[in-house]
Amino acid sequence: MNFEEFKNCGLRRSLNILSGKWKPLILHNLFEKDQVRFVELWRNMPRVSKKVLAEQLKQLEEDLIIERIEVYNFPPEVYYKLTEKGKKLGPILSQLHLWGNELR
């Protein structure tokens, strides 16, 4: 495979979507619950700033992996949930988890 083929490779696109320090943990939280509030995600992820979390969520949203839901209450609430495309990652991430455990 040359570089031009690699640029359009599905593996490269997939890894690009999943790359990011906090994306696996974000997805793990979203697989545990149907939808999760921003502040709940932030509390479940020690040491991540709200800015970085928001950036990673925005990237996943742009890649159509998650959906952002705004509830106009006082104060406003923001929830995130997996899209159908995002739900397809479940078995893939489970297999990566098993494979990673075998490397120990």
Backbone as CSV, one residue per row, in Angstrom:
resi,resn,N_x,N_y,N_z,CA_x,CA_y,CA_z,C_x,C_y,C_z
1,MET,0.856,-1.174,0.000,0.000,0.000,0.000,0.901,1.236,0.000
2,ASN,0.648,2.116,-0.941,1.415,3.361,-0.958,0.682,4.436,-0.152
3,PHE,1.301,5.614,-0.054,0.737,6.666,0.789,-0.617,7.137,0.281
4,GLU,-0.789,7.245,-1.018,-2.079,7.688,-1.573,-3.190,6.703,-1.220
5,GLU,-2.901,5.410,-1.301,-3.887,4.404,-0.913,-4.170,4.473,0.585
6,PHE,-3.111,4.722,1.362,-3.267,4.802,2.805,-4.135,5.988,3.215
7,LYS,-4.023,7.114,2.501,-4.827,8.293,2.833,-6.319,7.995,2.754
8,ASN,-6.714,7.104,1.865,-8.124,6.773,1.672,-8.522,5.441,2.312
9,CYS,-7.629,4.885,3.094,-7.860,3.585,3.714,-8.858,3.697,4.868
10,GLY,-9.767,2.740,4.956,-10.750,2.723,6.029,-10.121,2.604,7.409
11,LEU,-9.036,1.856,7.519,-8.350,1.709,8.805,-7.829,3.058,9.276
12,ARG,-7.220,3.813,8.383,-6.696,5.122,8.744,-7.810,6.051,9.186
13,ARG,-8.926,6.056,8.455,-10.059,6.915,8.827,-10.605,6.502,10.195
14,SER,-10.700,5.194,10.431,-11.213,4.700,11.712,-10.319,5.110,12.871
15,LEU,-9.022,4.903,12.708,-8.091,5.259,13.772,-8.058,6.767,14.002
16,ASN,-8.227,7.522,12.952,-8.284,8.979,13.065,-9.471,9.403,13.942
17,ILE,-10.617,8.771,13.742,-11.817,9.098,14.513,-11.615,8.741,15.983
18,LEU,-10.980,7.606,16.254,-10.827,7.126,17.636,-9.613,7.690,18.350
19,SER,-8.711,8.340,17.608,-7.506,8.848,18.262,-7.843,10.086,19.086
20,GLY,-7.268,10.135,20.231,-7.498,11.214,21.180,-7.424,10.607,22.565
21,LYS,-6.748,11.274,23.451,-6.496,10.725,24.772,-7.774,10.317,25.500
22,TRP,-8.850,11.094,25.346,-10.052,10.871,26.144,-11.187,10.196,25.381
23,LYS,-11.066,10.041,24.085,-12.172,9.474,23.299,-12.567,8.068,23.736
24,PRO,-11.626,7.160,24.008,-12.052,5.828,24.465,-12.849,5.885,25.763
25,LEU,-12.449,6.737,26.701,-13.174,6.850,27.966,-14.537,7.513,27.771
26,ILE,-14.607,8.483,26.880,-15.902,9.103,26.538,-16.842,8.035,26.014
27,LEU,-16.361,7.251,25.054,-17.199,6.215,24.454,-17.594,5.161,25.486
28,HIS,-16.681,4.797,26.352,-16.999,3.830,27.407,-18.166,4.341,28.261
29,ASN,-18.116,5.601,28.657,-19.196,6.187,29.455,-20.515,6.188,28.695
30,LEU,-20.467,6.443,27.405,-21.694,6.492,26.612,-22.256,5.105,26.339
31,PHE,-21.407,4.087,26.334,-21.919,2.725,26.182,-22.570,2.233,27.475
32,GLU,-22.167,2.815,28.604,-22.738,2.400,29.890,-24.143,2.945,30.108
33,LYS,-24.416,4.137,29.591,-25.716,4.783,29.783,-26.240,5.253,28.440
34,ASP,-27.559,5.396,28.347,-28.169,5.832,27.099,-27.724,7.234,26.710
35,GLN,-27.765,8.148,27.661,-27.257,9.494,27.431,-26.631,10.019,28.711
36,VAL,-25.626,10.862,28.544,-24.840,11.337,29.678,-24.684,12.851,29.575
37,ARG,-24.870,13.523,30.706,-24.666,14.972,30.753,-23.184,15.297,30.674
38,PHE,-22.883,16.467,30.102,-21.498,16.914,29.981,-20.795,16.883,31.330
39,VAL,-21.428,17.441,32.350,-20.796,17.529,33.670,-20.549,16.144,34.263
40,GLU,-21.422,15.199,33.975,-21.226,13.832,34.466,-20.020,13.186,33.780
41,LEU,-19.898,13.395,32.472,-18.716,12.901,31.759,-17.452,13.498,32.367
42,TRP,-17.485,14.795,32.587,-16.320,15.490,33.119,-15.938,14.950,34.494
43,ARG,-16.914,14.684,35.332,-16.639,14.162,36.677,-16.085,12.743,36.640
44,ASN,-16.466,11.983,35.617,-15.984,10.603,35.489,-14.581,10.522,34.904
45,MET,-14.034,11.660,34.505,-12.736,11.670,33.828,-11.779,12.610,34.549
46,PRO,-11.143,12.129,35.602,-10.246,12.994,36.360,-9.101,13.515,35.494
47,ARG,-8.701,14.723,35.771,-7.548,15.363,35.131,-7.817,15.894,33.734
48,VAL,-9.030,15.777,33.212,-9.300,16.367,31.904,-9.952,17.727,32.135
49,SER,-9.505,18.713,31.367,-10.116,20.032,31.500,-11.439,20.049,30.727
50,LYS,-12.311,20.942,31.098,-13.584,21.063,30.386,-13.357,21.436,28.932
51,LYS,-12.353,22.241,28.673,-12.034,22.667,27.300,-11.638,21.468,26.433
52,VAL,-10.749,20.642,26.949,-10.289,19.467,26.189,-11.431,18.478,25.999
53,LEU,-12.221,18.261,27.027,-13.366,17.362,26.907,-14.329,17.864,25.844
54,ALA,-14.611,19.159,25.858,-15.519,19.738,24.863,-14.961,19.574,23.451
55,GLU,-13.653,19.719,23.284,-13.027,19.552,21.965,-13.169,18.114,21.469
56,GLN,-12.901,17.149,22.358,-12.996,15.739,21.976,-14.441,15.366,21.643
57,LEU,-15.391,15.874,22.424,-16.811,15.627,22.151,-17.207,16.231,20.812
58,LYS,-16.724,17.420,20.530,-17.039,18.093,19.260,-16.517,17.271,18.079
59,GLN,-15.320,16.728,18.220,-14.755,15.901,17.149,-15.593,14.650,16.921
60,LEU,-15.993,14.000,18.005,-16.839,12.805,17.871,-18.195,13.159,17.268
61,GLU,-18.694,14.329,17.605,-19.960,14.788,17.039,-19.811,15.066,15.534
62,GLU,-18.719,15.708,15.143,-18.462,15.991,13.726,-18.303,14.708,12.917
63,ASP,-17.776,13.660,13.560,-17.601,12.370,12.891,-18.863,11.507,12.955
64,LEU,-19.941,12.075,13.507,-21.255,11.422,13.600,-21.243,10.171,14.475
65,ILE,-20.355,10.152,15.467,-20.273,9.040,16.404,-21.205,9.293,17.588
66,ILE,-21.310,10.549,17.988,-22.202,10.919,19.086,-23.117,12.053,18.638
67,GLU,-24.171,12.236,19.409,-25.135,13.305,19.154,-25.206,14.193,20.395
68,ARG,-25.240,15.483,20.170,-25.352,16.461,21.264,-26.807,16.874,21.386
69,ILE,-27.333,16.833,22.616,-28.732,17.190,22.859,-28.747,18.330,23.869
70,GLU,-29.330,19.441,23.472,-29.442,20.588,24.368,-30.859,20.656,24.922
71,VAL,-30.952,20.823,26.241,-32.236,20.971,26.909,-32.272,22.387,27.472
72,TYR,-33.232,23.155,27.005,-33.295,24.561,27.384,-34.084,24.750,28.669
73,ASN,-33.465,24.388,29.771,-33.977,24.629,31.113,-33.179,25.778,31.709
74,PHE,-33.420,26.013,32.969,-32.551,26.923,33.683,-31.966,26.172,34.859
75,PRO,-30.689,25.923,34.913,-29.700,26.229,33.879,-29.807,25.247,32.708
76,PRO,-29.297,25.634,31.544,-29.359,24.740,30.378,-28.576,23.450,30.633
77,GLU,-29.021,22.372,30.029,-28.342,21.083,30.167,-27.932,20.582,28.792
78,VAL,-26.795,19.935,28.753,-26.295,19.343,27.513,-26.053,17.868,27.767
79,TYR,-26.635,17.036,26.928,-26.475,15.588,27.007,-25.780,15.099,25.739
80,TYR,-25.141,13.964,25.857,-24.534,13.297,24.703,-25.008,11.859,24.673
81,LYS,-25.201,11.348,23.461,-25.547,9.938,23.307,-24.945,9.427,22.008
82,LEU,-24.820,8.120,21.932,-24.268,7.490,20.729,-25.275,7.543,19.588
83,THR,-24.781,7.751,18.393,-25.618,7.619,17.202,-25.630,6.143,16.807
84,GLU,-26.407,5.804,15.805,-26.401,4.417,15.308,-25.007,4.041,14.813
85,LYS,-24.349,4.969,14.152,-22.980,4.739,13.684,-22.053,4.490,14.880
86,GLY,-22.233,5.259,15.952,-21.418,5.100,17.147,-21.660,3.780,17.846
87,LYS,-22.920,3.334,17.849,-23.253,2.064,18.504,-22.570,0.889,17.823
88,LYS,-22.276,1.022,16.540,-21.587,-0.050,15.818,-20.157,-0.253,16.309
89,LEU,-19.630,0.735,17.025,-18.278,0.610,17.574,-18.207,-0.328,18.769
90,GLY,-19.333,-0.632,19.402,-19.351,-1.450,20.607,-18.578,-2.749,20.487
91,PRO,-18.923,-3.616,19.534,-18.192,-4.890,19.407,-16.721,-4.688,19.047
92,ILE,-16.435,-3.669,18.266,-15.048,-3.400,17.865,-14.222,-2.991,19.073
93,LEU,-14.759,-2.082,19.893,-14.034,-1.635,21.076,-13.898,-2.757,22.101
94,SER,-14.910,-3.617,22.195,-14.816,-4.772,23.100,-13.674,-5.693,22.681
95,GLN,-13.549,-5.935,21.390,-12.464,-6.782,20.896,-11.108,-6.131,21.126
96,LEU,-11.007,-4.820,20.924,-9.754,-4.116,21.205,-9.397,-4.213,22.685
97,HIS,-10.402,-4.120,23.536,-10.199,-4.247,24.977,-9.633,-5.633,25.315
98,LEU,-10.237,-6.678,24.758,-9.756,-8.044,25.002,-8.334,-8.230,24.479
99,TRP,-8.099,-7.721,23.286,-6.771,-7.844,22.680,-5.731,-7.118,23.532
100,GLY,-6.086,-5.919,23.999,-5.159,-5.151,24.832,-4.832,-5.857,26.136
101,ASN,-5.816,-6.535,26.714,-5.578,-7.288,27.954,-4.642,-8.466,27.736
102,GLU,-4.646,-9.031,26.540,-3.771,-10.153,26.234,-2.305,-9.713,26.124
103,LEU,-2.074,-8.421,25.899,-0.712,-7.920,25.717,0.037,-7.749,27.029
104,ARG,-0.659,-7.862,28.129,0.005,-7.645,29.434,1.028,-8.686,29.722
